[in-house]
Amino acid sequence: MSRTATASTTATASTTVTTGGALPGREYDVTVVGAGVVGSAIARELSRLPLRIALVDASDDVGNGTSKANTAILHTGFDAVPGSLESRLVREGHRLLSAYAADSGIPVEPLGALLVAWDEEQRAALPALADKAVRNGYRAARIAPAEEVRAREPELGPGVLGALDVPGESIICPWTTTLAYATQAVRAGVALYLNCRVQHITSGDIYTLGTSRGPLRTRYLVNAAGLYADEIDRHLGHADFDVTPRRGQLIVFDELARGLVRHILLPLPGALGKGVLVSPTVYGNVMLGPTAEDLDDKTATGSTAEGLALLREKGRRILPALLDEEVTAVYAGLRAATGSDDYAIRARPAQRYVTVGGIRSTGLTASMAIAAHVVELLADAGLPVSGAREPEPVRMPNLGEAFPRPYRDAELIARDPEYGRIVCHCERVTRGEIRDALAQSVPPGSVDGLRRRTRARGGRCQGFHCGAAVRALFEEARR
């Protein structure tokens, strides 16, 4: 595999990834707009069929929007709206993704969650939440008394009155999940076109997508454009929903804070979502957030002093000692809120078109089930779905602290000393891992994309010591 400065194409015998230049003039059977976790999962599911599939995204990488900045929880779906499409797809997606992650090397840690009640009103709401979990098909939730909650989480703030114990909740790596889907899709023959923004759509017997890289022709169209799903919908004459960007700001604390918390600590959900939580990450950090701020600007991913102050106030109530720990990073993501309490998945069989909108924080968990559902909808619209085959298995690089990392693997280092040469000392990332990431079927389009594949520059010094070396390796691979 090669990648040069003059040709922005990565290819093997069966894969094509391009980040620039005019699109080829070929026609596709299905095109998926949006290469986030859901769009990539749909492309992967479609790649099982003997069809010509394209996946396009306006960014320079997969998973570079909402999918990269979420709370990284593998949900059970215990608190979804009973009977909703989201409830069914999250429940099925949890089963599918749990098995897929184990097979693909995506780190998952089954920590369990505690929905902590801090006042009498919240304690009184716990039985209804436990009943809701049962109606969603999750029967392992139970109410834990204050003494048990305090014993299991000694660092909790004062005033705990009890909690709903949800043992099936887990933490997961969202970055390698999206990358695994996209990698399998590309290796199966899906054409991935990045830096490819859809600007207008002409419909007829064949769709023509006018993109920033030229026209693309396709028979069927799937809209998984996240924050921009409503705008793509309007190109097709539909106005069923409006996407409101809901900003979630988060604070990430240093690995030294990891011993303070043993579970995912959830608040009781409110009108704007699940609220501010405290959760470990698979990378060894502790995360506090998110906020829930409805905005007008779909690009407003900056953090604010007010948002961070609110998080610190909430965090001081939940886990006071956390506020004494070093902050590694702050960031913000935008969720695609629609004003509905369910996914906005719509099939237009006469148009050979499916919209996958309003996919909130549970979309990571539900991604594989959403993909299977979308292919069923396409089949109902006439897409031939015979001849399906299993995709080539993929094994992702481990980014999780609970699993063996290359720098600690003596046998691996003996075979290849590059895995013993640490470049990023905060996150203990080696030259071998960076080399491998740059040679992947779906390589990073930026140094930030390289961070999501290796953790390089993601530690407490934020690349102050290793940044120049990491960028030099990235630029060398592009030449």
Secondary structure, 3 states (H helix, E strand, C coil): CCCCCCCCEEECCCCEEECCCCCCCCEEEEEEECCCHHHHHHHHHHCCCCCCEEEECCCCCCCCCHHHCCCCEECCCCCCCCCCHHHHHHHHHHHHHHHHHHHHCCCEECCCEEEEECCHHHHHHHHHHHHHHHHCCCCCCEEEEHHHHHHHCCCCCCCCCEEEEECCCEEECHHHHHHHHHHHHHHCCCEEECCCCEEEEECCCCEEEEECCEEEEEEEEEECCHHHHHHHHHHCCCCCCCCEEEEEEEEEECHHHHHHCCCEEECCCECCECCCEEEECCCCCEEEECCCEECCCCCCCCCCHHHHHHHHHHHHHHCHHHHHCCEEEEEEEEEEECCCCCCEEEEEHHHCEEEEECCCCCHHHHHHHHHHHHHHHHHHCCCCCCCCCCCCCCCCCCCCCCCCCHHHCHHHHHHCHHHHCEEECCCCEEHHHHHHHHCCCCCCCCHHHHHHHHCCCCCCCCCCCCHHHHHHHHHHHHC
